[in-house]
Amino acid sequence: MSGYPSLSVPPEGEFFRSRWVDPPDGIEFLDQAELPAGFRAGGVACGLKGGGATDLGAVICDAPEVASAILLTANAAAAAPVRVCRENLRQDVIRAAIVNSGNANAATGEQGVRDALAMRDALASEVGLEPETVAVAETGVIGVPMDMDAVLSGIAGLVASAEARGGVAFSEAIMTTDKWPKRVALRAGGVTLSAQAKGAGMIEPGFATMLCFVQTDALVADPARELRRAVGGSFERITVDGQMSTNDTVLLQASGASGRELPEGLLDAVLLQLALEVVSDGEGASRVGRVEVTGAADGAEAELVARKIANSPLVKTALLGRDPNWGRIAQAAGQALAGADIGELGPDAIEAADIAEGEREAELALRLDRGEASAHVFFSDLTHEYIVINAEYTT
């Protein structure tokens, strides 16, 4: 990440730029439009975002078999598409997903659920699929009714435009406040994998991603287990602003067309890099930090302290200003453990000097000496641009 200037679009075709990502050997990067065997995708403008911006996308698996898994937000005020995927989706045989940006279809009541089902049914009918094998994902403003005439009128053209090189169009269709699309297509060990993600704000661990879609021609015997593990080390580890989205969705589809298994560590590395892309694009962010807490009494305590530090406005602004102010880290940790007796946390227990360096990524560390548990969280700095974006964003 340190190879490109603050707030600029990453160079086309680059991936695995972060020092915190360890991809397997033998990776060949493909054109970002390319999808694995058995998949097609596309994106069109249906008018939800206005100005001719692409805002309706679909990814479809035409292979004879598909293995899949999906993870959804834990937010209690989950949006209509999340509710549909929880209650009306065969999550192990997802053949397609229809996605729109510009409207989250959240806080829209039962009409929102009916609209999400209508989107699902329209795509299923157009492609010839069982409705229960089609996922729905939406992102954008909350509390605004869907313009279903626009959405439904765009589905026929969307399906007609879907192609084996549709990864770029699809990734553009799911963007909202993103400064750049998060996507990759690669081959390793005889397996092809592509992925598209979006997200820049309303990001908080447990879990956070906004939207992410992964396609592969690998054989994946237990997609749910593979996805949970990879998300646990990536999208569960990030925060931008401490806000959990109503619409978070991660989908993995595997066609098995290559006849080969996923190389070890490949999915983990791809999702971690995409998660770090989300943090790096954190609505005005200029730097990414990694805070690691060790010596906690248990895992829950380590998580609590790491997240309190990562979400502290004082720590985030110190990261922006390259100010190794360890006192802010001590304050946040003490706040997390309010009421406990942890003694003083001085500079011998805190490492923050890396904040002052000019690199785009910085390390922070805190030792508690209360046990053996540890946890880490990736987070962004807090800039004036974050305030401007969210003050001006229509809600």
N, C-alpha and C positions, 0 to 999 in steps of 0.2 A: 504493500500500500504506500510505502514511502516513496515509490517511484513516480508518483504524479502529484501535481500541486493540489492544495486544499480546494475543495468545492468544485473540482473539475471532473469531467467524465473519464473513467478509467480507459486506457488505450484499448481499442477493439482487439479482441482475440486473447487478451491476457486473462489469466486466472491463477489461483493459488499464489497470490501475491503476499499473503500474510505470513509473518514469521511463526504464527501459532498453528498453521496448517501443515500437516505432514502427509502429502499424497503418496500413494504407492508408485513404484517405478513403472516405466514403460508406457506412459500416457501419450497418446497422439490426439492433439486438439483438432477438431473438425470445424467446418463452417457452422456458425451459431444457428443457422436456419435448419440444419439437418436434424432429423429425428431417427431413433432406432427403427429397425425393421418391424413392420406391423402397425406403425403409428402415422397419423396425419393430424395436422393442426392448422388453425388459421385465425385471423382477426379482421373485423370490419368496423366501420363507424356506423352506429345506429342512431346517434343523436343524444345520448345520455350526457356526454361531456360537452357537446357543442363544438363549434369551430372545426368540424371535420376530423376530430381526434378519434383514433381507434379505441373502441370501448366495449366491444363484444367479441369474446373469443371462445374457442372450443378445442379440446384435444380428444382424439378418438383412437381407440385401438381396434383394428380390423382383424387381428390375428385370431386363429381358431380358439386359442385359449388365452386367458389373462389371469394373472394373480395380482392382487391389489391390497392396499391398506390405506386408511385415512385417519388423521388425527385432527381433532377439532378443539376450538377454544373452550376453556373452563369457565368463561365469563357467564355469570348467572343471567345476564340480560342478552343472551346469545341471539344473533340475528336469525331471520327466517330461513336463509339457506342452510345455516348450521343445524337448525331444528329439523329441517327436511332430511339432511344427511344422517342425523342421529336416528331418526325414526322411520325413514322410508327408503333406505339405501342398502343394497346388498354389498356390504363394505369389502368383501373378499373377491368380488368379481365386478369391479367398476370398469366399464368399457369406455366411458366417455365422461367428460366434465364440460359444463357450460359455465362461463365466467363473464361477469360484466364489471366495469369500473364506472365511477361517477355516481353510484348510488349503492349504499351498503344494504338496503332493504332491511334495516334494523329499526326497532321500535315502530314497526308498521302494523302490528297486530295480526289478526288472523287473515286479513287481506294480503299481508306480506307473505304469509305461508302459501296462500292460494297462488300468488304471483310466482313464487319460486317453483311451485309444482307445475305451473303452466309453462315456465321456461324449460323445465326438465322434460315435460311431456312433448313439447314442440320439437326439441332436439331429438328425442327418442323416436318420434314419428318420422322425422325427416331422414334419419339415418337407418331406421329399421331395427331399433333396439328395444328391449324391455325397459320401461321407465325406471324400474328399481335398480338398474345397472348404470344410471346416469347421475353423477354428482352435480351439485350446484354450488357455486361460490360467487360472492359479490363483495364489492368494496367501494367506498366513497362516503358521501355524506349520510348521516344518521337521521332518522325521523322524517324522511321525505318519501311519499308514495312513489312506487315505480311507474315509469311511463311504459306500460306494457305494450301499447300500440307500437312504439319505437322498437322495443326489444323483439317482439314477435315478428315484426316486419323484416328484421335483419337476419333471422335465423336461416332462412332458405339460402340467402347469399353467403352466409357464413359457412354452411356445410359445402356449398358448391366451391368455395375458395380453399377449403382445407386440403392440404397437400403434405407430402412427405418432407418437404422443406419449408414447413410453416412455423418453425420455432420462433423466428424473429417477429413475425406478425402477431403470434399469440402472446409473446412476452410484452409487446407494446400495448396490447389490448387490456392488460391487467394493471397498468401503472396509474397512480394518482399523483401524489406529491413527490414521487421518485425523481431524482435528477438524472438517473440513468437506469436502463433495464438491467436486471440481474439474471444472467443466463449463461449456459455453457453447453457445449456438445463435445463429447470426447469418446475415444476408444481405448480400451486397455484389456489385455488378456483375452482378446477375441470377443469382447463385449462392448456394445455401444450404450452410452448413457447420455441423456440430455435432461436439462432442468431449467425451469423458469421460476423466478420469484419476484415479489414486489413487497415493498415496505420501507418506510422511512420514519414514521411517527406512530404513536399509540402502540409502543412496543414495550412489553414487560415480561420477564421470565414467568413461566408457569401456565401455558407455554406461549412463546411469542414468535411470530413470523409474518403476520398478515396473511399472505398467500404464497404457497410454493407447490410446484407440480414437477414430478420426476417421472421420466419414462426410460425404460431400459429393455433390451432384448435378452437380458440374462434370465436364467432359471433361478427363481427365488422361492425356496420351499416354504418359508414362513415370513411373508412380507410384513405382517404386523410386528413381529419381534425385531426384524431388521430396521424398520422405520422407527420404532420406539427407541431403540438403542442409539441410532444416528441422531434423532431429534434431541435425545437426552444430553448429548454432547455438543449440541449446536444451538438450535433455537431455544432450548431450555436455559441456555447460558447467557442470554443477551438482554440488555435493556437500553432504551433510548430515553424514555421519559417516565418510566414507572407506571404506564397506563396500559391495561390489558384490553385488547380489541374485542369487539363483539363478533368478529367475523373470521378469526384465525383458522386457517385450514392448510394442512400439508397432505398431499396425495402422492402415493407411489403406485405406478402401474408397471407390470413386467409381462412382456409378451412371450418370453422364453424362446424366441425365434433363433437365437444364436446357439442354443443347446449347451451353453456354458454357464457356470455360476459366476456371480459377481466377485471380482477380485477383492480380497480382504482389505478393508479400510477405504475402499473407493467411495461408497455412499457416505461414510462418516466425513471424509475430507471435503466432498462436494457440498454437503449441507453446512459444514462449519464455515467454508469460504462464503457461501451465500448468506449465512447469518451475519458474518462480519461485514459483508457488503451492505446489508440492511443497517447495521450500526454506523458504518462509515458514511452512509447517506442519510444520517439521522436528522433530517429537516434542518439543515444549516450546519451540521457537524463538521469540524475540521480535524479532529483527532479521535482515536479509539484507545481506550484504556483497558487493561486487564487487571483486576484486583483479585488476589489470592489470599484467603484466610486459612491459616494453619493453627494447630494446637487447640482447636475448639473441643468443647465437652462432648458434642455429638454432631451428627450431620445436620440436624435441624438448626443448631446454633451457628454452625459454620455458614449455612445458607443465609440465615437471618442477617448476620453481620456483613457478609459480602454484598448482599443486595442493598442493605442500608447505606453502605459506603458508595456503591455504584450509583444509587439514586439521589445521593446528597447534592443539592444545588451548589453547595460550597466546594465539594470535591470536584464536581464537574466544571465549575468555573476556574478552579485551580489548574485543572488539566488544560483548559483553553489558554490560560495565561502562562503556562509552563512554570508554575510556582510550586516548588516541592514543599508545600506547607503541611507537614505531617500532623500538625495540631488538628486540622480539619478531619483527617482520617480517624484520629483518636476520638474526637467528639462524636462522629457518626457511629463508631463501634460502641462507645459508651451508651449512646442513645438506644442502640439495638438491644443492649443488655441491661437496660435501666432496672434498678432494683437489685442487681447482682453485685457481689463484691469481687471485682477483677483487678483491684489495685490501679496504679497509674500505668498508662501506656505511653512510654517515652520513645525517643528516636531509636533506642536499641531494639525495639519491637516492631518498628515500622520502617519500610523501605519505600521511598517516594522520589528519590533523586532522578530516576529515569523520566519523570514528568518534565523536567527542565530541558531535556534534549530536544533537538529539532525534528526528530523522526515523527511520522504520522501515528505510530503506535507506541504506547508507553506502558510500563509495568509498575504495579503497586503491590505491596505485600504487607501483611499484618500477622504477627505471631501472638497468640493469646496465652499459651502455656496452661491450658485448662484440660487438655486431653489429646487425642490423636486424630480427631476428625478435621477435614479440610473441605474447602469449596472455592470455586472461582466464578467470576462473572465478567463478561465483556460489556463495556459501556461507552457512551459517547460524551464529548464535552458539551457544554451548553453555551450557545452563541446568541447574539442579537437576532440573527436570521430565524432561529427557531421561534422566537416571540413574534416576529413579523409574519411568518408563514401561518402560524396558528391564530393570530389576531385577525388575519384577513381571510382565512379559510371559511367558507360558508358552512354553517352547521344548522 
